[in-house]
Amino acid sequence: MIYLTGDRPLGLAAGDFNNDTRLDIAVCNAGNNTIGVFLGYGNGSFASQKTYSTGAYPSTLAVSDLNNDSRPDIVVTNTNDATVSILLRYDRGAMKNEITFTPSAGAHLTCVASSDFNNDSLLDIVVANYGSNNLGVILGYGNGTFGNEMIFSTGLKSHPYSIAINDFNKDGQVDIAVANHGTKSLSTFLGNGNGTFESQANYSTSFDFAPLAVGVGDFNSDGRSEIVVAYDDTGNLDVFVIYDTGDFSHRMTYSADVWPKCIAFGDFNNDTRLDFVVITRYYSTVTVYLGYGNGSFAKQMTYLVGNFPFFVAVGDFNNDFRSDIVVTNHDDHTVSVLLGYGNGSFATQKTFSAGFEPYCVAIGDFNNDSRLDIVVANLDSSNSISVLLEYGNGSFASQENYSTGSRSWSAAVGDFNNDSRLDIVVANFDSDSISLLLGYGNGSFARQVKYSTGRAPTFVAVGDVNNDSRLDIVVANRDDSTASVLLGYGNGSFANRMTYSTSNFPDSVAVGDLNNDTRLDIVTNNYRDNTVSVLLGYGNGFFANQMTYSIGTTPQYVALVDLNNDGRLDIVSPNIAGSSESVLLGDANQVFVKQTTLITGNGSRPISFATGYFDNDNHLDIALVNSGTNTMGIFLGYGNGSFANQMEFSTGSTPMSIAVGDFNNDTILDIVVANYGNDTVGVFLGYDNGSFSSQNMFTTGFESLPRMVAVGDFNNDTLLDIIVANYGTNNVGVLLGYGNGSFADVKVFSTDYGSGPFSISVDDFNNDGKLDFAVANKGADNLEIFLQAC
């Protein structure tokens, strides 16, 4: 059935406009400045449209009850005169004369949406003002009238184009996401619950293409909506996932002596509150700061150590349940041990010989005698590390040296081969590598095994970043401003490195769960630009792009610890040029992080996508068609918002549409594709592991140019069938399924000459329990409905 609209029908919405429990249709007639309302009879047919005047060139509309009379009203954006029209329903589907609101000058409206932004149970309106680069929020009074427009800037030349609404940060308030066509970015405005919004957060998109559409969906099963952005003329989609970032915008600074270099933490006075110790290279001292348990500290005492100290660590070296301090002294080739009294004070240092120019120290029980031992990375040309075994009274045996073949900048300890014996990993500054020395459990170690890193590795950290119960290694690479991640196999060997950008000259690295999502994150201090970089982990060994936070001048080291007992890790860094320590307290801030860009290939031009559980792991996957490369792409989801690389399957020529269903009754999802260029549909049968058979092609008719495909049971035999809109032959084709993945020849239903069927939707429009379908005809400017007769 064909229903005439006005000129150039654009926006479309459905609602029950006359309270007869039957759906009606409203459409924007852009060419003659009206909307048309088609009242439904409940049997799939509609009355002729009744038109209502709007502003100039109505383009989008939304349906909501704007005056609390339990009747749906219509709000319309008028592009050419930059106004919003409100049409209130008053009786039997009739609409009152429009109420017009004029947004900011030069607005050029492109999108409208409604929701309750101020929690007064009255619907409000938000519009995208493309021309004036802002959003307009208009609060409703509940009687069909509205207050003045409140303006929220989206940025210079941003040209906001599309809007999506949801509660993105789970605070119970409505938030807004905007696709900015001009600046090629995504913006979010988090709602305050009173009709106002926080300043926008901007997120860059992957490539130099303008976003056209924004939508929402929960791809990682965390109960929060992710944002999907589609672009104009590109080969990818972007998925943005909201994360609790553990924001570090709150900074406190503590003065220190000249050249503070390194910092370590412990409870030095047994009050269950964390304290810290910092070394001062210039004066060859360590200074102890006692914590109040709220993130603030008092300076306690300063102690002499050896000449030009570089690194400090904390442990109980004499088994008296009190924290002690160990320091590497670069210029006199020793380590200093200061035994703690348990009241915040320490004994005078004891010194022990180490290698030449000792730089970094790490602690562990290397000979399984329940006593803490020391490993020292030596920065001189001896290219070695030194191991000092402890006697249990705070003294140590003579050093044992192990070659690394390069200047050793730092060391870390862990059991990398799961034999319950501690091993050592060392950052080799000159050879762009790390050395792994597996422990024998008696205080001695095997010869090194090397793995490549980035340029000039300065620091190494250890943790399980992919949640497989095997230790992995993270390295800060100073000269190429990167962090390397090497995933462990649990047998003492590692995968090749993955590389992530940091800011300028990362000097040290730490790992910890900064946003309390049970996934390890990475932090580096960047001493060239006075920042720290935070890379949030996905729990699968991959990480988000860095977020940076300003810190003091020339930060030398980074440590993670909960200083204020709020259950969140904080960041601490000594600043050598600023003679200070910076504390960045973690906070529960939630922002969107661009989770991943789904790369579909050069010239692929993905045009249609669908979702489903293609490998039956209860993690949502994505299927799409690439019209430029004649392929279907499958992205298997990990359930955390990230996806495996695309698997490609050949389609016919110029695939334009994709749909999902079980065509052979094996409880495994299959896929059908409309091949516009060679007049076929292609069926791919699923294998339960996320892969698919080669396509079986079924003709849709000579020069049919199938534009869109959908699925449904059109003959009530409980077997899925296929329906396709044939743009070239002005008809709709139905292919009845046999239940084994094959289909009968196409049966066509005419949509009239020149109609150009472009899009198709399947539903039961007349409540008879049988599927019907509606066709949008691009050439005829109408909507046609086909009811199933038998």
N, C-alpha and C positions, 0 to 999 in steps of 0.2 A: 504494500500500500504506500502511496506517495502522498505527501502533504506539502502544499506550497508554503514557503516562508516568504519573508521579504527579501530585499536585495542583500547579497553578501552575508549569509548567516555565519556567525563566528562562535561566540561563547554559547554553551548549552548546559542546562541543569534540569534536574527532575525534582518534583515535590508534589505533595497533595494540596493543591491550591484551593480546593472547594470542600475539603473535609468529607469526602465520600469514600475514603479508604482506597481510592484508585489513583495511581500515579499519573501526573500530568507533566507536560514538558514546557520549559521556557527557553527561548532562543533569542540571541542578539541579532537584529537585522541592521548590520553596520551601514549598509548603503542607503537606507532611508530613515535612519535615526529613530528606530522603534525597537521594542521587544515584542515578540509574539508568544502568546500563551495558548497551548493546545491542551484542552481538557480531555482526559482519558475516560473511555467508557468501561474500562475494566476487562474488555475482551480483546485487547490488543489494537483497537482502533481509537481514533481521536477525532474530536470536533475540529472544524477549521479554526485557524488561529484567530485570536482577538489581539489587536495590536495596541500598544501604549507608547506614547511619545517619551523619548529620552533626550539626552544631550546629543552632541554631534559625534557620530561614529562610535556607537556602543560596541565594546569589544569583549569584555568579560563580565560575568555576573556570578553572584552567589545567592543562596537561598537560606534565610534564617528568620526566626520570629523576632522582629525588632521592637515590637511594642507590647509584648507579653499578653497577646489576646489568643494565644494558642493557634494562630493562623500563620502560615509561612508568608513572609514578605520577600521582596527581591531588591538587591542592591546591585547597581550597574556602574561600571567605569566607562566614561565617555572620552575617548582618546583625543579627538580633535579640539574640543573646547575645555579639556582638563577639568571635568566636573564628575561628581558622583551623584547618581540618581537613586532615590529611594522610592519604591512603589509599595505601598501598604495594601494588603488585601482586606476588603471590607465585607464582601458577601458573594457566595457561590462562585468563587474563583475570580471575581472581578477585582481590579486593582484601582485604588484611588490615584488621582493625578499625582505625578511625580513630585517629590520634594528634592530640590537640588542643593548640593553642597559644593562650593568652589574651593578646592585645595589651593596650595601655594601657587604663585604666579609661574606660568610656564611649566606646569607639572607634567603634562603629557603622560597620563595614567596608563599603566600597562597591566596591572594586576590588582585584584581586590580579594580580601578574605575577612571573615568575621569570627569573633570569639569573645569571651568575657575576660578582658584584660585587667579589670580592677576589682574582681571578686564581689560584685554587687548583684550577681545573678541576672544582669541585663547585658544583652549582646552589644558589642562594640565593633568597629570597622577599622581595618588597616588597608592602606592603598600604597602601591609602589609608584612614586612620582619620578618617572624616567627622566623628564626634562629638567627638574629642579634638584635632582641628586639627593633624594631623601625619602623616608617613609612618613606617611601621615596617619596618625592614630586619632580616631574620632570616637569619643566615649558616648554611649547611648543612654538616654534618659528612661527608656522602657516604654515610651509612648509613641515611638516612631520618629522622635526628634533627637537631635544630637548636639553636643557641645562643639566648641571650636576645635579646629584641627591642631594637634600637637605634632611638632616636627622633630624627626630624629634623622640626623644627617647620615648618609651612607658614604660620603666622601666626594671630593672634587672629581667631576667627570666620571663618576661611578656608574650612572645610568642604571638604577635597579630595574630588573626585568621580571623576575618571578619571585613568589613568596611561598613559604611553607610554614605551618604553625604546629608546634608540639611543645611538650614540657621536656626540654633536652637535658636538664640537670637534676631531674627528679626532686624538685623542691616544691612541687604542687602549684607552680605558677606557669602561666602560658608564655612561651618564648617565640621568637620569630627568626627564621632563616631567610636570607635574601641572596639571590644570584645577581651579581653586578656585571652587567654586560660591558660597560665601558672600561672598568679597571680589571676585568677578567679575574674576579675574586669572589669569594663567598663571605658573607657577613652574618653574624648572629647577634641578636639583641635579647639578652636574658631579662625576663620580666620581674618586676619588683612586687607585683600583685596589687598595685594601686593605680595601674594605668600608665605608669612610667617604666622606663627600661634603662638598664645599665648601658654605658657607652659601648658601642659596637666592638666586637672582636672580629678582626679581619683574618682570613685564611687565603693564602695564595693558592692558585690552581697550578696544575702541572705544566701545562704548555701554553703557548701564546694563542689561545683561542677563547672566544667569548662564551661564557655560560648562558644557555638559553632556558633551561628548566631545572628546577630543584624539587626533590621529593624526599620522603622519609620512609624508613623501614628498619626493623630491629634485626641486624645480620649477625650479632654476636650473643644473642640470648641473654643480655644483661638487663632487660626491661627498659632500656632507653633507646630512643630512636636515633639511628644513624642518618646521615644526610648523603644523598646521591645527587651528583651534578652531571648533567649532560651538556655537551658543547656543540657549537656551530662548526661543522666541517673538520672533525678530528677523529682520531682512531682510539679513543679511550673514554672511560667513565672514571670519575673520582668518587671514592667513598670516604667520607669524613666520620670519624668515630669520636664520641665524647669520652673524655678521660678525667678522672680526678687527678689533677696534675701535682698535687702537693705544692701549691704555688709558693715561691720563695721571694716575694716582693718585700717582706718585712725584714730589714737588716739592722743589726746592732753592731757597733764597733767598740773595741777595747784597745786602749793604748798599750804599746809594748816597748821594749828597749830596741836599739838599732838592729836592723836586719833579722827580724823573726823569720825562721826558715821552715820549721816543721812543727806539728802539733800531735798530741796523743791524749787519750782519755782513760780515766779510771776513777774509782771511788777512793780517794786518798785518805779520807778521814772517817770512813765507815758510817756515814749518815744516810746511805742509800741514795745519795744525789751525785750525779756525775760531775767530776772536776776535770780540768785539763792542765797539761804541761806543754810549754812552748820553748823551743830552743832559740837563742839569740847568737848568731854567728859572730857579730862584731865584738861582743864582750865575753864570748865563750862561757855562756851561762845557760841555765834552764830556769824558767819561772813557773811557779805553780799558782793556778787560779782555782779557788774553791767555789762550787756551784750552789745556788740557792734553790735549785729544783724548778725554777720557773723560766729558765733560759738566760738568766743574768748571773754574773760572777763577781767575786771580789779577789783582788790580787793578794796573794799570801806571802810567799818568800821566794828569793832567788838563790840558786846554788851554782858554784863553780863546777865546770866540767873541763874536758881537754880542749886543745887548741882548735878553733874553727869547727865547731860541731855542725853536723849536717842533718842527722835524722834521729828521731826519738821513738821509742816504743815502751809499752807498759806490760808487766807480767809479775807473777809471784815467783821470784827466783830462789827463795830460801824456805818455801813451804810453810810460811807462818800465817797464811791467809790475809796478808797485807800487800797492797800493790807497791811494786818497785818500779824503777825507771832505768832504761838502758839507752845510751847515746853513742852514736859514732862520731869520733873526733878525726876529721879529715887530715889535719896537718901534722899531728903527732902519731898517727897510725895506730890508734887504740880505740877501745870501747870503754865507756864509763858506766858503772852500775851504782845506783843510789838506792839503798834499801829503805823501805818505808817503815815508819813507826806506827802507822794506822791512825794518826791524829792530824794528818795533813802536812807533817814535817818529815824530813828525810835525813839519813846519815850522810856524812861526807863520802864522796865518790870513791869507789875502788876501780882501778884501771887494769885492763887486760890487753895484751898485744893482739892486733888484728892484721889484715893485709895492708898494703900500701894504699893510702888515700881511701879509707873506708867511707862509703857514702850512705848506703841504706842498710837497715837491719830488720830482720824478721825473726819470729819466735815460734818454736815448736818442740815437741818431745821427739827427738830423732832416734833415740835408742831405747824407747819403751821402758824407761825406768821411773816414770811418773815425775820427772824433773824437767823443767823448761830449759831448752838449749837455745843457742843463738846462731843465725847465719847472717853473714855480712857480705854485701856486694862491694867489691873494691873497684874504684874508678880509675886506678892507675894502669900503666902499661903491663902489669903482671897478668891482666886478663883472667881474673879468678874470683872465686868466692871463698870465704873462710867460714868454717864451722867450729864453734866452741861448745863443747859438751859441759853441762853444769854438774857440780858435785852435790848439790842439795843444800848447801849452806851459803849460797850467794856467791861462791867462787867458781871458776871455770878452768877446765883443762886447756892446754896449749892448743892453738888453732890447727886445724887440718884444712889444707887448701885444695880446691878443685878447679881445673881449668874450664874457662868458658870461651876462650879464643877471641874475646873482645872486651872492651871496657864495660864492666858490669854496673849498670846504673841503679837497678833496684831488684829486689827478690821478694817472692811470696811463697807460701807454704800450703800444701794440700795433698790429699791422697788421690792421685790422678789415675791409678790403676786398680783401685779397690782391693788392695791387699792388706789394709789396716796398718800400713806403714807410711809415714809422712815423706813426701817428695818435695823438691824445690824447683821453682821456675824463676828464671833470671832474664831481665831485659838487657840485651846487648846493644849498646848505643851505637857503636861504630859499624856493626855488621848487619844492621836492619833485621834483627832476628831475636828470638827468645831461645834460651837453652832450658831443656828439661832434664833434671837429674833425679832418677828414681832411687828411693831409699831402700836399704836392705833391712832396716829396723834395728841395726846395731850401732847407729851413728855414722856409718859409712854410706857412700852413694855410688851408683853406676856412672859410667861415662855419659856425658851430655848427648842429647839428641836435639837438633836445631829445627826451628820452624820460622818461616819468613813472616815479617811484619811490615808495617809502613816504615817511613824514613825516620831514623834516629829515635828508636823507642826509649822512653825515659822512665816509664813506670808500668807495673803489671799488677793486676788484681784478679781474684779468683772467685767464682761463684757458679751456680747451676742456672744458666740463663734460659735454658729451653726445657726445664722441668722434666728431665729424664733421669734424675738421680745420679748424674755423672758431672764431675767438675769441668767447667769451661774456663777459658782464660780471656781477659780483656786487657788490651795494651794501649797506652797513650803514646802516639807517634808525634814527636815535637815538630819536626821539620816539614811534614806535609799536612799538619793540622788535621789529623784523623785519629779515630779509635779503631783498633782491629779486634775482632771477635773470632776466637778459635774454639769451635765446639769439640768437646771431648768425647771419645768413644768408650771411655771407661776402662781401657786396657793400657793406658799410658801413651796412646797416640791421639792425634788431633786432625780434624778436617782443615782444609785450606782456609785462610783468613777471609772474613767478610769485613768490609771497610765502611765506616760512617764518618761523615764530616763533623768536625768540631769548629770552634772559633780558633783564633790565632795562637799557635804555639802551646798546645796542652802540655803541662809539666807533670801532672799526676792524674790518677784515675781511681775511682772508687765505685763499688757496686752495692746496691741496696734497694729495697722496695719503698720508693718515695711516695707512692700514691695508694698504698695499702690495697693493692689488687692481687697480691700473692705472686707477682711477677717481678723479677729483678730488673732494675733500671741502671743506667750508667751516668756518672757525673765526672766531668773533667774541669780542672782549673786552667784558665787560658791566660798566661801571664803577659802576653803582648797587648791584649785589649782589655785587661782588667775585668774579666767575666768568668762565670762558670757556665758550662753547657750541661743541660739535662736531656738525656735521651731515654724516653719511656720504652720499656720492654713489652713485647706482645706475648711473652711466655713461650715462644717457639724458637728462640734464638735470633729473632729479628727485632729491630728497634725503629721507633719513629724518628723523624728528623729532629734535630736539636732545638731546644728552647734555651735562650741565654738570659742570664741575670747579672746585673752589675754588681761588682764587689770592690774591695779596696785596691790600692795601686800595687801592681806587680805581685799577684797572688802566687805563692810558691808551692802550695800543697792543698789537698782537699781531703776532708774527713766527713763521715756521715755518722750521726749519733742523735738520739732523742734527748735534747737538753732540757726540755720543759715538761716532760712526763705527760705529753698529750697523745702518746701512741703514734706519733709521726716523726720520721727522721728529719733532722735538721742538717744544714751544711755549715761547716766551719773551715775557714782558710786563714793562714797567716799571710800578711802582705808585707813583703820585704822593703819596698820603697816607701810605703806609708807608715812603717813602724807600728803596725796595728794588727789585730785579729778581727775578722769579720764573721758574724754569726747570722745566718739566714734561716729563720724559723719556718718550718713547713706548715702550710695552711691548706684547708680543704677547698681549694678552688677548682672548678670544673670548666674545662675549655674543650673545644674540638681540635683534634689532631688529625691531620690528613693521614688516614690509616695506610692507604696504598692507592696507587694508580694502576688500574687494570690495563696493561698494555696489550693491545690487540694487533699491533703490527703496522708498519708503514703503509699508508694508502688503504687501510682496511675499512674505514668508514662504517663502524658499527651503527646499526640503524634500529634494531629492535632487540629487546631482551626479555627473558622470563626467569623465574626462580623455581627451585625444587630441590628435593633431597635425592640427588642422582647417585650417590654412593651409599645411601641408607645408613649414614652415621649420625643422623639427627642434627647435622650442621648444614645450614642453608647454603646452596650453591647457586651459581649464575650461569645461564646459557644465553648466548647472543648470536646474531648473524652479522657477518662482515660483508657488506654489499660490495666493497671495493676489491676484495681478494677472493670472493666466492667460497667462503668457509663459514663453518659454525665453530664458535669458541666456547669451551667449557672451563669455568673457574671453580674449582672445588674449594669450599670454605672450610676453615679450620675451627669455626665456632667462636672465634675471638675477634671477628671483624677483618681478619686477613685471609688471603686466598693463595692457593697454589698458582703456578704459572699456567697460562692458557694451553689447553689441549685443543688442537684444530682438527676438524673433519671436513672433507670436501663436500660442497653442496652443488646445486646447479648454478646457472648463471644469474648473477645479481639477486641474491636472496634479500627479501624485504621484510619478512615477518616470521615470527617463531611462536610456537605454542607447545604445551606439555600435556601428556596424558599417558595412560597405560593402554596401549593398543593391542597387546597380545595376552593380556590377563595373566601376567606372571608376577604381579605386584611390584614390578620395577618400572620406573618412569621412562617413557619414550619421548621422542621429540619429532615434531613436524615443522617443516620450513616451506615457505612460499618462495619459489624460484621465479622471480619476475622475468628474467631474461630468456628462459627457455620453456616457459609455459608448463611448469610442473609443480607438484609438491613433492618434497623429499621426506621420507620417514626414516628415522634413525632409532633402532631398537636398543634399549639400555641393557648393560651387562651387570649391574649391581655394584660395580667398582668405580663408577664414574665415567667409564668409557662406553663407546657406542659402536654398533655395526656400521658398515658402509651404508649410504642411503639407498633405499628403494624408491624409485621415482614413479609417480603416477601423473598422467597427463591431465591438464585442466582445460585443454582445448587449444586449437591453433590460434596464435596471436592473442591469447586471453590475457596475458600480462597480469598474473595473480599478484595482488597488492597486499592482501592481509589474510591471515589464516586463523581459525579458531576451532575448538573441539567441543563436542557434545553428543548426547545420544538422541538422534533425531527420529529414530523409528521405534523407540521404546523396546529394544531387544536386549538392553543392559550392556551393549557393546558400543564403544566409543566410535564416533564418526568424525569426519573432517568437513569443515565448511570454509570456502575461500571466496574472497571478493575479487572478481575478474575485471580489472579496470579496462582492459583492451576490448573485450567483447560485450561489455555492458550487461553482465549477469553475475549471479551468485552460483557457485558450484558446490554440490554436496557429494561426498564420497562416503558411502556406507561401509562400515567396518565389518570384517568377518570374525574378529576376535582373535586372530592369529598374526596380526601385524600386516595383513594385506587388505585391500579395499576393492569395492566394486567400481566400475566405470563411473565417471562423473555424471551427475544429473544436474542440469542447469535450470535456473529460474531467472527470467529476464527482469532487468531493472530499467528498461526502455532505452531507446537510442540516445547516445550522447550523455547518458547519466554519469558515467565514469565512477562506478562504485569504488570507494577508497578505503573505507573502514567498516568493520562489522562487529556487532556485539550480540551475545547469545544470552537469553533469559526466558522465563515464562511470563509473558506480558499479559495474558488473559486468565491467569490462575486456573488453568485446566489441567495442570500436571504435565504438560507437554512443552518441550523447548521450542521457543520461537527465536527469530533473529531480526535485528534492526540493522539497516545499511545506510551509511552516510554517503550520499552521491555528490561527489565534488563537482561534476560537470553540470548537474541539474539543480544545484543549490537546494536539495531537499533531503529529508529523512524518510526512508521507506521501511515499512514493517511487514514481515512475512509471518503469518500464523500457521502453526502445524495443524493440518486438518485431520490426519489419521496416523 
